């Protein structure tokens, strides 16, 4: 994608948006990591989980998706 816009970094021409994204990146990364770990657990070890654990991991996924969605809605 950077080749298309002929840039060496994302958002090189938009200082304001780059600052907003960089400020929120640590929070989004944590939620993304939570999603990955929960999905991995549900996919690879679903048969070993109790019903309560499956519900918990599913709830974690829904919360992180909602969190990312709210962040995007509020910041663009």
N, CA, C and O atoms as a Tripos MOL2 file, in Angstrom:
@<TRIPOS>MOLECULE
protein
  304   303    76     0     0
PROTEIN
NO_CHARGES

@<TRIPOS>ATOM
      1 N           0.8170   -1.1830    0.0000 N.3       1 UNK1
      2 CA          0.0000    0.0000    0.0000 C.3       1 UNK1
      3 C           0.8710    1.2610    0.0000 C.2       1 UNK1
      4 O           0.5230    2.2510   -0.6440 O.2       1 UNK1
      5 N           1.9730    1.2330    0.7010 N.am      2 UNK2
      6 CA          2.8490    2.4040    0.7300 C.3       2 UNK2
      7 C           3.4220    2.6890   -0.6510 C.2       2 UNK2
      8 O           3.6930    3.8430   -0.9810 O.2       2 UNK2
      9 N           3.6120    1.6450   -1.4680 N.am      3 UNK3
     10 CA          4.0870    1.8530   -2.8340 C.3       3 UNK3
     11 C           3.0760    2.6360   -3.6560 C.2       3 UNK3
     12 O           3.4450    3.4550   -4.4990 O.2       3 UNK3
     13 N           1.8060    2.3800   -3.4040 N.am      4 UNK4
     14 CA          0.7490    3.0550   -4.1620 C.3       4 UNK4
     15 C           0.7690    4.5570   -3.8910 C.2       4 UNK4
     16 O           0.6460    5.3600   -4.8160 O.2       4 UNK4
     17 N           0.9250    4.9350   -2.6230 N.am      5 UNK5
     18 CA          0.9370    6.3550   -2.2590 C.3       5 UNK5
     19 C           2.3380    6.9420   -2.3110 C.2       5 UNK5
     20 O           2.5420    8.1090   -1.9750 O.2       5 UNK5
     21 N           3.2980    6.1380   -2.7300 N.am      6 UNK6
     22 CA          4.6890    6.5540   -2.8670 C.3       6 UNK6
     23 C           5.2060    7.2190   -1.5880 C.2       6 UNK6
     24 O           5.6400    8.3710   -1.5890 O.2       6 UNK6
     25 N           5.1430    6.4550   -0.5100 N.am      7 UNK7
     26 CA          5.5750    6.9560    0.7890 C.3       7 UNK7
     27 C           6.3740    5.8750    1.5020 C.2       7 UNK7
     28 O           6.2520    4.6890    1.1950 O.2       7 UNK7
     29 N           7.1850    6.2980    2.4510 N.am      8 UNK8
     30 CA          7.9570    5.3240    3.2180 C.3       8 UNK8
     31 C           7.3540    5.0540    4.5870 C.2       8 UNK8
     32 O           7.8460    4.1970    5.3210 O.2       8 UNK8
     33 N           6.2940    5.7740    4.9420 N.am      9 UNK9
     34 CA          5.6090    5.5360    6.2140 C.3       9 UNK9
     35 C           4.1200    5.8060    6.0750 C.2       9 UNK9
     36 O           3.7120    6.6490    5.2770 O.2       9 UNK9
     37 N           3.3000    5.0910    6.8530 N.am     10 UNK10
     38 CA          1.8600    5.3260    6.7990 C.3      10 UNK10
     39 C           1.5140    6.7490    7.2300 C.2      10 UNK10
     40 O           2.1150    7.2850    8.1610 O.2      10 UNK10
     41 N           0.5660    7.3410    6.5670 N.am     11 UNK11
     42 CA          0.0440    8.6710    6.8930 C.3      11 UNK11
     43 C           1.1170    9.7590    6.8750 C.2      11 UNK11
     44 O           1.0580   10.7080    7.6560 O.2      11 UNK11
     45 N           2.0780    9.6220    5.9980 N.am     12 UNK12
     46 CA          3.1840   10.5880    5.9240 C.3      12 UNK12
     47 C           2.6950   11.9940    5.6120 C.2      12 UNK12
     48 O           3.3260   12.9690    6.0200 O.2      12 UNK12
     49 N           1.5890   12.1160    4.9020 N.am     13 UNK13
     50 CA          1.0930   13.4270    4.5010 C.3      13 UNK13
     51 C          -0.0170   13.9640    5.3940 C.2      13 UNK13
     52 O          -0.5960   15.0080    5.0960 O.2      13 UNK13
     53 N          -0.3190   13.2710    6.4790 N.am     14 UNK14
     54 CA         -1.3940   13.7180    7.3680 C.3      14 UNK14
     55 C          -0.9060   13.6480    8.8140 C.2      14 UNK14
     56 O          -1.1200   12.6580    9.5140 O.2      14 UNK14
     57 N          -0.2560   14.7080    9.2350 N.am     15 UNK15
     58 CA          0.3420   14.7420   10.5780 C.3      15 UNK15
     59 C          -0.6870   14.5470   11.6850 C.2      15 UNK15
     60 O          -0.4420   13.8310   12.6560 O.2      15 UNK15
     61 N          -1.8370   15.1900   11.5300 N.am     16 UNK16
     62 CA         -2.8650   15.1210   12.5820 C.3      16 UNK16
     63 C          -3.4000   13.6950   12.7440 C.2      16 UNK16
     64 O          -3.4850   13.1850   13.8620 O.2      16 UNK16
     65 N          -3.7570   13.0600   11.6380 N.am     17 UNK17
     66 CA         -4.2770   11.6930   11.7030 C.3      17 UNK17
     67 C          -3.2060   10.7210   12.1770 C.2      17 UNK17
     68 O          -3.5020    9.8060   12.9460 O.2      17 UNK17
     69 N          -1.9510   10.9070   11.7240 N.am     18 UNK18
     70 CA         -0.8700   10.0400   12.1660 C.3      18 UNK18
     71 C          -0.6830   10.1270   13.6790 C.2      18 UNK18
     72 O          -0.4370    9.1120   14.3300 O.2      18 UNK18
     73 N          -0.7950   11.3240   14.2420 N.am     19 UNK19
     74 CA         -0.6670   11.4950   15.6850 C.3      19 UNK19
     75 C          -1.8050   10.7820   16.4310 C.2      19 UNK19
     76 O          -1.5760   10.1370   17.4540 O.2      19 UNK19
     77 N          -3.0220   10.9050   15.9110 N.am     20 UNK20
     78 CA         -4.1750   10.2480   16.5390 C.3      20 UNK20
     79 C          -3.9940    8.7340   16.5080 C.2      20 UNK20
     80 O          -4.1950    8.0640   17.5210 O.2      20 UNK20
     81 N          -3.6190    8.1960   15.3610 N.am     21 UNK21
     82 CA         -3.4380    6.7450   15.2210 C.3      21 UNK21
     83 C          -2.3340    6.2610   16.1530 C.2      21 UNK21
     84 O          -2.5040    5.2620   16.8520 O.2      21 UNK21
     85 N          -1.2180    6.9550   16.1660 N.am     22 UNK22
     86 CA         -0.1040    6.5410   17.0230 C.3      22 UNK22
     87 C          -0.4460    6.6090   18.4990 C.2      22 UNK22
     88 O           0.0310    5.7930   19.2880 O.2      22 UNK22
     89 N          -1.2660    7.5720   18.8750 N.am     23 UNK23
     90 CA         -1.6630    7.7040   20.2740 C.3      23 UNK23
     91 C          -2.5750    6.5460   20.6990 C.2      23 UNK23
     92 O          -2.5150    6.0900   21.8410 O.2      23 UNK23
     93 N          -3.4170    6.0760   19.7750 N.am     24 UNK24
     94 CA         -4.3630    5.0100   20.1070 C.3      24 UNK24
     95 C          -3.8380    3.6140   19.8250 C.2      24 UNK24
     96 O          -4.4340    2.6300   20.2630 O.2      24 UNK24
     97 N          -2.7380    3.5120   19.1060 N.am     25 UNK25
     98 CA         -2.1940    2.2190   18.7120 C.3      25 UNK25
     99 C          -1.9400    1.2640   19.8760 C.2      25 UNK25
    100 O          -2.2890    0.0890   19.7650 O.2      25 UNK25
    101 N          -1.3510    1.7080   20.9860 N.am     26 UNK26
    102 CA         -1.1180    0.7610   22.0910 C.3      26 UNK26
    103 C          -2.4040    0.1250   22.6170 C.2      26 UNK26
    104 O          -2.4030   -1.0450   23.0000 O.2      26 UNK26
    105 N          -3.4850    0.8740   22.6380 N.am     27 UNK27
    106 CA         -4.7520    0.3420   23.1440 C.3      27 UNK27
    107 C          -5.3670   -0.6360   22.1520 C.2      27 UNK27
    108 O          -5.8840   -1.6840   22.5390 O.2      27 UNK27
    109 N          -5.3060   -0.2890   20.8850 N.am     28 UNK28
    110 CA         -5.8460   -1.1720   19.8460 C.3      28 UNK28
    111 C          -5.0170   -2.4540   19.7710 C.2      28 UNK28
    112 O          -5.5720   -3.5380   19.5910 O.2      28 UNK28
    113 N          -3.7070   -2.3400   19.9050 N.am     29 UNK29
    114 CA         -2.8440   -3.5260   19.8580 C.3      29 UNK29
    115 C          -3.1810   -4.5020   20.9750 C.2      29 UNK29
    116 O          -3.1950   -5.7130   20.7550 O.2      29 UNK29
    117 N          -3.4520   -3.9930   22.1660 N.am     30 UNK30
    118 CA         -3.8090   -4.8630   23.2890 C.3      30 UNK30
    119 C          -5.1230   -5.5830   22.9970 C.2      30 UNK30
    120 O          -5.2440   -6.7810   23.2520 O.2      30 UNK30
    121 N          -6.1030   -4.8600   22.4650 N.am     31 UNK31
    122 CA         -7.3810   -5.4980   22.1440 C.3      31 UNK31
    123 C          -7.2180   -6.5200   21.0250 C.2      31 UNK31
    124 O          -7.8350   -7.5840   21.0580 O.2      31 UNK31
    125 N          -6.3880   -6.2000   20.0350 N.am     32 UNK32
    126 CA         -6.1480   -7.1400   18.9420 C.3      32 UNK32
    127 C          -5.4630   -8.4060   19.4600 C.2      32 UNK32
    128 O          -5.8090   -9.5150   19.0530 O.2      32 UNK32
    129 N          -4.5100   -8.2380   20.3410 N.am     33 UNK33
    130 CA         -3.8370   -9.3980   20.9270 C.3      33 UNK33
    131 C          -4.8290  -10.2450   21.7240 C.2      33 UNK33
    132 O          -4.7930  -11.4730   21.6570 O.2      33 UNK33
    133 N          -5.7020   -9.5990   22.4670 N.am     34 UNK34
    134 CA         -6.7380  -10.3390   23.2040 C.3      34 UNK34
    135 C          -7.6230  -11.1440   22.2710 C.2      34 UNK34
    136 O          -7.9880  -12.2790   22.5750 O.2      34 UNK34
    137 N          -7.9640  -10.5580   21.1410 N.am     35 UNK35
    138 CA         -8.7790  -11.2750   20.1550 C.3      35 UNK35
    139 C          -8.0480  -12.4980   19.6190 C.2      35 UNK35
    140 O          -8.6230  -13.5830   19.5240 O.2      35 UNK35
    141 N          -6.7840  -12.3180   19.2720 N.am     36 UNK36
    142 CA         -5.9960  -13.4190   18.7180 C.3      36 UNK36
    143 C          -5.8770  -14.5640   19.7230 C.2      36 UNK36
    144 O          -6.0680  -15.7280   19.3720 O.2      36 UNK36
    145 N          -5.5640  -14.2290   20.9630 N.am     37 UNK37
    146 CA         -5.4050  -15.2680   21.9910 C.3      37 UNK37
    147 C          -6.7200  -15.9930   22.2600 C.2      37 UNK37
    148 O          -6.7370  -17.2150   22.4050 O.2      37 UNK37
    149 N          -7.8130  -15.2490   22.3280 N.am     38 UNK38
    150 CA         -9.1150  -15.8730   22.5790 C.3      38 UNK38
    151 C          -9.5180  -16.7640   21.4100 C.2      38 UNK38
    152 O          -9.9950  -17.8790   21.6200 O.2      38 UNK38
    153 N          -9.3350  -16.2890   20.1930 N.am     39 UNK39
    154 CA         -9.6670  -17.1070   19.0230 C.3      39 UNK39
    155 C          -8.8250  -18.3690   18.9610 C.2      39 UNK39
    156 O          -9.3310  -19.4490   18.6590 O.2      39 UNK39
    157 N          -7.5330  -18.2270   19.2480 N.am     40 UNK40
    158 CA         -6.6460  -19.3930   19.2530 C.3      40 UNK40
    159 C          -7.1300  -20.4310   20.2580 C.2      40 UNK40
    160 O          -7.1940  -21.6240   19.9600 O.2      40 UNK40
    161 N          -7.4660  -19.9610   21.4370 N.am     41 UNK41
    162 CA         -7.9350  -20.8640   22.4900 C.3      41 UNK41
    163 C          -9.2240  -21.5540   22.0640 C.2      41 UNK41
    164 O          -9.3690  -22.7650   22.2270 O.2      41 UNK41
    165 N         -10.1590  -20.7820   21.5190 N.am     42 UNK42
    166 CA        -11.4450  -21.3570   21.1020 C.3      42 UNK42
    167 C         -11.2900  -22.3380   19.9460 C.2      42 UNK42
    168 O         -11.9790  -23.3580   19.9060 O.2      42 UNK42
    169 N         -10.4060  -22.0500   19.0160 N.am     43 UNK43
    170 CA        -10.2530  -22.9060   17.8400 C.3      43 UNK43
    171 C          -9.4570  -24.1710   18.1170 C.2      43 UNK43
    172 O          -9.8340  -25.2520   17.6660 O.2      43 UNK43
    173 N          -8.3700  -24.0470   18.8470 N.am     44 UNK44
    174 CA         -7.4810  -25.1860   19.0300 C.3      44 UNK44
    175 C          -7.8270  -26.0380   20.2430 C.2      44 UNK44
    176 O          -7.5280  -27.2320   20.2680 O.2      44 UNK44
    177 N          -8.4470  -25.4400   21.2390 N.am     45 UNK45
    178 CA         -8.6920  -26.1720   22.4760 C.3      45 UNK45
    179 C         -10.1620  -26.1730   22.8710 C.2      45 UNK45
    180 O         -10.4870  -26.3550   24.0440 O.2      45 UNK45
    181 N         -11.0500  -25.9720   21.9100 N.am     46 UNK46
    182 CA        -12.4730  -25.8720   22.2150 C.3      46 UNK46
    183 C         -12.9970  -27.1160   22.9160 C.2      46 UNK46
    184 O         -13.8290  -27.0180   23.8170 O.2      46 UNK46
    185 N         -12.5230  -28.2680   22.5120 N.am     47 UNK47
    186 CA        -13.0280  -29.5070   23.1120 C.3      47 UNK47
    187 C         -12.5520  -29.6830   24.5540 C.2      47 UNK47
    188 O         -13.1460  -30.4420   25.3200 O.2      47 UNK47
    189 N         -11.4830  -28.9820   24.9200 N.am     48 UNK48
    190 CA        -10.9450  -29.0990   26.2790 C.3      48 UNK48
    191 C         -11.5150  -28.0540   27.2320 C.2      48 UNK48
    192 O         -11.2980  -28.1320   28.4410 O.2      48 UNK48
    193 N         -12.2380  -27.0810   26.6960 N.am     49 UNK49
    194 CA        -12.7730  -26.0020   27.5230 C.3      49 UNK49
    195 C         -14.1200  -26.3790   28.1100 C.2      49 UNK49
    196 O         -14.9010  -27.1030   27.4930 O.2      49 UNK49
    197 N         -14.3810  -25.8860   29.2950 N.am     50 UNK50
    198 CA        -15.7170  -26.0550   29.8690 C.3      50 UNK50
    199 C         -16.6470  -25.0540   29.1840 C.2      50 UNK50
    200 O         -16.1920  -24.1240   28.5190 O.2      50 UNK50
    201 N         -17.9270  -25.2540   29.3520 N.am     51 UNK51
    202 CA        -18.9190  -24.3330   28.7850 C.3      51 UNK51
    203 C         -18.7000  -22.9170   29.3240 C.2      51 UNK51
    204 O         -18.8220  -21.9430   28.5810 O.2      51 UNK51
    205 N         -18.3840  -22.8060   30.5860 N.am     52 UNK52
    206 CA        -18.1460  -21.5040   31.2030 C.3      52 UNK52
    207 C         -16.9260  -20.8100   30.5770 C.2      52 UNK52
    208 O         -16.9430  -19.6010   30.3450 O.2      52 UNK52
    209 N         -15.8780  -21.5810   30.3110 N.am     53 UNK53
    210 CA        -14.6820  -21.0150   29.6750 C.3      53 UNK53
    211 C         -14.9780  -20.5690   28.2390 C.2      53 UNK53
    212 O         -14.5250  -19.5080   27.8100 O.2      53 UNK53
    213 N         -15.7430  -21.3870   27.4970 N.am     54 UNK54
    214 CA        -16.1140  -21.0080   26.1290 C.3      54 UNK54
    215 C         -16.9210  -19.7180   26.1240 C.2      54 UNK54
    216 O         -16.6980  -18.8470   25.2830 O.2      54 UNK54
    217 N         -17.8480  -19.5930   27.0510 N.am     55 UNK55
    218 CA        -18.6410  -18.3670   27.1620 C.3      55 UNK55
    219 C         -17.7370  -17.1830   27.5020 C.2      55 UNK55
    220 O         -17.9080  -16.0940   26.9550 O.2      55 UNK55
    221 N         -16.7940  -17.3890   28.3860 N.am     56 UNK56
    222 CA        -15.8710  -16.3230   28.7690 C.3      56 UNK56
    223 C         -15.0160  -15.8470   27.6150 C.2      56 UNK56
    224 O         -14.8580  -14.6420   27.4230 O.2      56 UNK56
    225 N         -14.4580  -16.7710   26.8390 N.am     57 UNK57
    226 CA        -13.6400  -16.3920   25.6890 C.3      57 UNK57
    227 C         -14.4900  -15.7230   24.6040 C.2      57 UNK57
    228 O         -14.0370  -14.7830   23.9500 O.2      57 UNK57
    229 N         -15.6930  -16.1950   24.4190 N.am     58 UNK58
    230 CA        -16.5930  -15.5640   23.4550 C.3      58 UNK58
    231 C         -16.9350  -14.1490   23.8950 C.2      58 UNK58
    232 O         -16.9750  -13.2330   23.0730 O.2      58 UNK58
    233 N         -17.1770  -13.9690   25.1680 N.am     59 UNK59
    234 CA        -17.4660  -12.6380   25.7080 C.3      59 UNK59
    235 C         -16.2590  -11.7120   25.5230 C.2      59 UNK59
    236 O         -16.4220  -10.5410   25.1810 O.2      59 UNK59
    237 N         -15.0670  -12.2300   25.7460 N.am     60 UNK60
    238 CA        -13.8450  -11.4520   25.5290 C.3      60 UNK60
    239 C         -13.7600  -10.9890   24.0820 C.2      60 UNK60
    240 O         -13.4410   -9.8300   23.8170 O.2      60 UNK60
    241 N         -14.0440  -11.8860   23.1480 N.am     61 UNK61
    242 CA        -14.0240  -11.5070   21.7340 C.3      61 UNK61
    243 C         -15.0210  -10.3980   21.4390 C.2      61 UNK61
    244 O         -14.6910   -9.4210   20.7660 O.2      61 UNK61
    245 N         -16.2280  -10.5480   21.9360 N.am     62 UNK62
    246 CA        -17.2560   -9.5340   21.6930 C.3      62 UNK62
    247 C         -16.8750   -8.1870   22.2940 C.2      62 UNK62
    248 O         -17.1120   -7.1450   21.6820 O.2      62 UNK62
    249 N         -16.2980   -8.1990   23.4710 N.am     63 UNK63
    250 CA        -15.8750   -6.9450   24.1150 C.3      63 UNK63
    251 C         -14.7590   -6.2590   23.3430 C.2      63 UNK63
    252 O         -14.7690   -5.0380   23.1890 O.2      63 UNK63
    253 N         -13.7950   -7.0380   22.8550 N.am     64 UNK64
    254 CA        -12.6940   -6.4210   22.1210 C.3      64 UNK64
    255 C         -13.1580   -5.8920   20.7680 C.2      64 UNK64
    256 O         -12.6990   -4.8400   20.3230 O.2      64 UNK64
    257 N         -14.0550   -6.6090   20.1170 N.am     65 UNK65
    258 CA        -14.6040   -6.1090   18.8500 C.3      65 UNK65
    259 C         -15.3730   -4.8120   19.0820 C.2      65 UNK65
    260 O         -15.2450   -3.8610   18.3110 O.2      65 UNK65
    261 N         -16.1620   -4.7780   20.1340 N.am     66 UNK66
    262 CA        -16.9130   -3.5670   20.4750 C.3      66 UNK66
    263 C         -15.9660   -2.4230   20.8350 C.2      66 UNK66
    264 O         -16.2270   -1.2710   20.4890 O.2      66 UNK66
    265 N         -14.8830   -2.7300   21.5190 N.am     67 UNK67
    266 CA        -13.9110   -1.7090   21.8910 C.3      67 UNK67
    267 C         -13.2200   -1.1010   20.6900 C.2      67 UNK67
    268 O         -13.0810    0.1190   20.6020 O.2      67 UNK67
    269 N         -12.7850   -1.9410   19.7610 N.am     68 UNK68
    270 CA        -12.1580   -1.4430   18.5410 C.3      68 UNK68
    271 C         -13.1640   -0.6270   17.7380 C.2      68 UNK68
    272 O         -12.8360    0.4390   17.2170 O.2      68 UNK68
    273 N         -14.3800   -1.1300   17.6430 N.am     69 UNK69
    274 CA        -15.4280   -0.4230   16.9030 C.3      69 UNK69
    275 C         -15.7020    0.9580   17.5100 C.2      69 UNK69
    276 O         -15.8290    1.9440   16.7830 O.2      69 UNK69
    277 N         -15.7910    1.0240   18.8190 N.am     70 UNK70
    278 CA        -16.0380    2.3110   19.4770 C.3      70 UNK70
    279 C         -14.8670    3.2570   19.2510 C.2      70 UNK70
    280 O         -15.0720    4.4520   19.0390 O.2      70 UNK70
    281 N         -13.6590    2.7450   19.2930 N.am     71 UNK71
    282 CA        -12.4880    3.5800   19.0660 C.3      71 UNK71
    283 C         -12.4640    4.1460   17.6530 C.2      71 UNK71
    284 O         -12.1450    5.3190   17.4550 O.2      71 UNK71
    285 N         -12.7970    3.3220   16.6830 N.am     72 UNK72
    286 CA        -12.8210    3.7810   15.3030 C.3      72 UNK72
    287 C         -13.9450    4.8030   15.1100 C.2      72 UNK72
    288 O         -13.7820    5.7960   14.4010 O.2      72 UNK72
    289 N         -15.0640    4.5460   15.7380 N.am     73 UNK73
    290 CA        -16.2140    5.4600   15.6110 C.3      73 UNK73
    291 C         -15.8830    6.8370   16.2080 C.2      73 UNK73
    292 O         -16.3040    7.8640   15.6760 O.2      73 UNK73
    293 N         -15.1410    6.8500   17.2910 N.am     74 UNK74
    294 CA        -14.8330    8.1020   17.9670 C.3      74 UNK74
    295 C         -13.6620    8.8580   17.3540 C.2      74 UNK74
    296 O         -13.5940   10.0820   17.4570 O.2      74 UNK74
    297 N         -12.7420    8.1430   16.7170 N.am     75 UNK75
    298 CA        -11.5470    8.8080   16.1930 C.3      75 UNK75
    299 C         -11.4710    8.8060   14.6720 C.2      75 UNK75
    300 O         -10.6640    9.5220   14.0800 O.2      75 UNK75
    301 N         -12.3130    8.0000   14.0480 N.am     76 UNK76
    302 CA        -12.2680    7.9360   12.5760 C.3      76 UNK76
    303 C         -11.3580    6.8650   12.1800 C.2      76 UNK76
    304 O         -11.1650    6.6290   10.9870 O.2      76 UNK76
@<TRIPOS>BOND
     1     1     2 1
     2     2     3 1
     3     3     4 2
     4     3     5 am
     5     5     6 1
     6     6     7 1
     7     7     8 2
     8     7     9 am
     9     9    10 1
    10    10    11 1
    11    11    12 2
    12    11    13 am
    13    13    14 1
    14    14    15 1
    15    15    16 2
    16    15    17 am
    17    17    18 1
    18    18    19 1
    19    19    20 2
    20    19    21 am
    21    21    22 1
    22    22    23 1
    23    23    24 2
    24    23    25 am
    25    25    26 1
    26    26    27 1
    27    27    28 2
    28    27    29 am
    29    29    30 1
    30    30    31 1
    31    31    32 2
    32    31    33 am
    33    33    34 1
    34    34    35 1
    35    35    36 2
    36    35    37 am
    37    37    38 1
    38    38    39 1
    39    39    40 2
    40    39    41 am
    41    41    42 1
    42    42    43 1
    43    43    44 2
    44    43    45 am
    45    45    46 1
    46    46    47 1
    47    47    48 2
    48    47    49 am
    49    49    50 1
    50    50    51 1
    51    51    52 2
    52    51    53 am
    53    53    54 1
    54    54    55 1
    55    55    56 2
    56    55    57 am
    57    57    58 1
    58    58    59 1
    59    59    60 2
    60    59    61 am
    61    61    62 1
    62    62    63 1
    63    63    64 2
    64    63    65 am
    65    65    66 1
    66    66    67 1
    67    67    68 2
    68    67    69 am
    69    69    70 1
    70    70    71 1
    71    71    72 2
    72    71    73 am
    73    73    74 1
    74    74    75 1
    75    75    76 2
    76    75    77 am
    77    77    78 1
    78    78    79 1
    79    79    80 2
    80    79    81 am
    81    81    82 1
    82    82    83 1
    83    83    84 2
    84    83    85 am
    85    85    86 1
    86    86    87 1
    87    87    88 2
    88    87    89 am
    89    89    90 1
    90    90    91 1
    91    91    92 2
    92    91    93 am
    93    93    94 1
    94    94    95 1
    95    95    96 2
    96    95    97 am
    97    97    98 1
    98    98    99 1
    99    99   100 2
   100    99   101 am
   101   101   102 1
   102   102   103 1
   103   103   104 2
   104   103   105 am
   105   105   106 1
   106   106   107 1
   107   107   108 2
   108   107   109 am
   109   109   110 1
   110   110   111 1
   111   111   112 2
   112   111   113 am
   113   113   114 1
   114   114   115 1
   115   115   116 2
   116   115   117 am
   117   117   118 1
   118   118   119 1
   119   119   120 2
   120   119   121 am
   121   121   122 1
   122   122   123 1
   123   123   124 2
   124   123   125 am
   125   125   126 1
   126   126   127 1
   127   127   128 2
   128   127   129 am
   129   129   130 1
   130   130   131 1
   131   131   132 2
   132   131   133 am
   133   133   134 1
   134   134   135 1
   135   135   136 2
   136   135   137 am
   137   137   138 1
   138   138   139 1
   139   139   140 2
   140   139   141 am
   141   141   142 1
   142   142   143 1
   143   143   144 2
   144   143   145 am
   145   145   146 1
   146   146   147 1
   147   147   148 2
   148   147   149 am
   149   149   150 1
   150   150   151 1
   151   151   152 2
   152   151   153 am
   153   153   154 1
   154   154   155 1
   155   155   156 2
   156   155   157 am
   157   157   158 1
   158   158   159 1
   159   159   160 2
   160   159   161 am
   161   161   162 1
   162   162   163 1
   163   163   164 2
   164   163   165 am
   165   165   166 1
   166   166   167 1
   167   167   168 2
   168   167   169 am
   169   169   170 1
   170   170   171 1
   171   171   172 2
   172   171   173 am
   173   173   174 1
   174   174   175 1
   175   175   176 2
   176   175   177 am
   177   177   178 1
   178   178   179 1
   179   179   180 2
   180   179   181 am
   181   181   182 1
   182   182   183 1
   183   183   184 2
   184   183   185 am
   185   185   186 1
   186   186   187 1
   187   187   188 2
   188   187   189 am
   189   189   190 1
   190   190   191 1
   191   191   192 2
   192   191   193 am
   193   193   194 1
   194   194   195 1
   195   195   196 2
   196   195   197 am
   197   197   198 1
   198   198   199 1
   199   199   200 2
   200   199   201 am
   201   201   202 1
   202   202   203 1
   203   203   204 2
   204   203   205 am
   205   205   206 1
   206   206   207 1
   207   207   208 2
   208   207   209 am
   209   209   210 1
   210   210   211 1
   211   211   212 2
   212   211   213 am
   213   213   214 1
   214   214   215 1
   215   215   216 2
   216   215   217 am
   217   217   218 1
   218   218   219 1
   219   219   220 2
   220   219   221 am
   221   221   222 1
   222   222   223 1
   223   223   224 2
   224   223   225 am
   225   225   226 1
   226   226   227 1
   227   227   228 2
   228   227   229 am
   229   229   230 1
   230   230   231 1
   231   231   232 2
   232   231   233 am
   233   233   234 1
   234   234   235 1
   235   235   236 2
   236   235   237 am
   237   237   238 1
   238   238   239 1
   239   239   240 2
   240   239   241 am
   241   241   242 1
   242   242   243 1
   243   243   244 2
   244   243   245 am
   245   245   246 1
   246   246   247 1
   247   247   248 2
   248   247   249 am
   249   249   250 1
   250   250   251 1
   251   251   252 2
   252   251   253 am
   253   253   254 1
   254   254   255 1
   255   255   256 2
   256   255   257 am
   257   257   258 1
   258   258   259 1
   259   259   260 2
   260   259   261 am
   261   261   262 1
   262   262   263 1
   263   263   264 2
   264   263   265 am
   265   265   266 1
   266   266   267 1
   267   267   268 2
   268   267   269 am
   269   269   270 1
   270   270   271 1
   271   271   272 2
   272   271   273 am
   273   273   274 1
   274   274   275 1
   275   275   276 2
   276   275   277 am
   277   277   278 1
   278   278   279 1
   279   279   280 2
   280   279   281 am
   281   281   282 1
   282   282   283 1
   283   283   284 2
   284   283   285 am
   285   285   286 1
   286   286   287 1
   287   287   288 2
   288   287   289 am
   289   289   290 1
   290   290   291 1
   291   291   292 2
   292   291   293 am
   293   293   294 1
   294   294   295 1
   295   295   296 2
   296   295   297 am
   297   297   298 1
   298   298   299 1
   299   299   300 2
   300   299   301 am
   301   301   302 1
   302   302   303 1
   303   303   304 2
@<TRIPOS>SUBSTRUCTURE
     1 UNK1         2 RESIDUE 1 A UNK
     2 UNK2         6 RESIDUE 1 A UNK
     3 UNK3        10 RESIDUE 1 A UNK
     4 UNK4        14 RESIDUE 1 A UNK
     5 UNK5        18 RESIDUE 1 A UNK
     6 UNK6        22 RESIDUE 1 A UNK
     7 UNK7        26 RESIDUE 1 A UNK
     8 UNK8        30 RESIDUE 1 A UNK
     9 UNK9        34 RESIDUE 1 A UNK
    10 UNK10       38 RESIDUE 1 A UNK
    11 UNK11       42 RESIDUE 1 A UNK
    12 UNK12       46 RESIDUE 1 A UNK
    13 UNK13       50 RESIDUE 1 A UNK
    14 UNK14       54 RESIDUE 1 A UNK
    15 UNK15       58 RESIDUE 1 A UNK
    16 UNK16       62 RESIDUE 1 A UNK
    17 UNK17       66 RESIDUE 1 A UNK
    18 UNK18       70 RESIDUE 1 A UNK
    19 UNK19       74 RESIDUE 1 A UNK
    20 UNK20       78 RESIDUE 1 A UNK
    21 UNK21       82 RESIDUE 1 A UNK
    22 UNK22       86 RESIDUE 1 A UNK
    23 UNK23       90 RESIDUE 1 A UNK
    24 UNK24       94 RESIDUE 1 A UNK
    25 UNK25       98 RESIDUE 1 A UNK
    26 UNK26      102 RESIDUE 1 A UNK
    27 UNK27      106 RESIDUE 1 A UNK
    28 UNK28      110 RESIDUE 1 A UNK
    29 UNK29      114 RESIDUE 1 A UNK
    30 UNK30      118 RESIDUE 1 A UNK
    31 UNK31      122 RESIDUE 1 A UNK
    32 UNK32      126 RESIDUE 1 A UNK
    33 UNK33      130 RESIDUE 1 A UNK
    34 UNK34      134 RESIDUE 1 A UNK
    35 UNK35      138 RESIDUE 1 A UNK
    36 UNK36      142 RESIDUE 1 A UNK
    37 UNK37      146 RESIDUE 1 A UNK
    38 UNK38      150 RESIDUE 1 A UNK
    39 UNK39      154 RESIDUE 1 A UNK
    40 UNK40      158 RESIDUE 1 A UNK
    41 UNK41      162 RESIDUE 1 A UNK
    42 UNK42      166 RESIDUE 1 A UNK
    43 UNK43      170 RESIDUE 1 A UNK
    44 UNK44      174 RESIDUE 1 A UNK
    45 UNK45      178 RESIDUE 1 A UNK
    46 UNK46      182 RESIDUE 1 A UNK
    47 UNK47      186 RESIDUE 1 A UNK
    48 UNK48      190 RESIDUE 1 A UNK
    49 UNK49      194 RESIDUE 1 A UNK
    50 UNK50      198 RESIDUE 1 A UNK
    51 UNK51      202 RESIDUE 1 A UNK
    52 UNK52      206 RESIDUE 1 A UNK
    53 UNK53      210 RESIDUE 1 A UNK
    54 UNK54      214 RESIDUE 1 A UNK
    55 UNK55      218 RESIDUE 1 A UNK
    56 UNK56      222 RESIDUE 1 A UNK
    57 UNK57      226 RESIDUE 1 A UNK
    58 UNK58      230 RESIDUE 1 A UNK
    59 UNK59      234 RESIDUE 1 A UNK
    60 UNK60      238 RESIDUE 1 A UNK
    61 UNK61      242 RESIDUE 1 A UNK
    62 UNK62      246 RESIDUE 1 A UNK
    63 UNK63      250 RESIDUE 1 A UNK
    64 UNK64      254 RESIDUE 1 A UNK
    65 UNK65      258 RESIDUE 1 A UNK
    66 UNK66      262 RESIDUE 1 A UNK
    67 UNK67      266 RESIDUE 1 A UNK
    68 UNK68      270 RESIDUE 1 A UNK
    69 UNK69      274 RESIDUE 1 A UNK
    70 UNK70      278 RESIDUE 1 A UNK
    71 UNK71      282 RESIDUE 1 A UNK
    72 UNK72      286 RESIDUE 1 A UNK
    73 UNK73      290 RESIDUE 1 A UNK
    74 UNK74      294 RESIDUE 1 A UNK
    75 UNK75      298 RESIDUE 1 A UNK
    76 UNK76      302 RESIDUE 1 A UNK
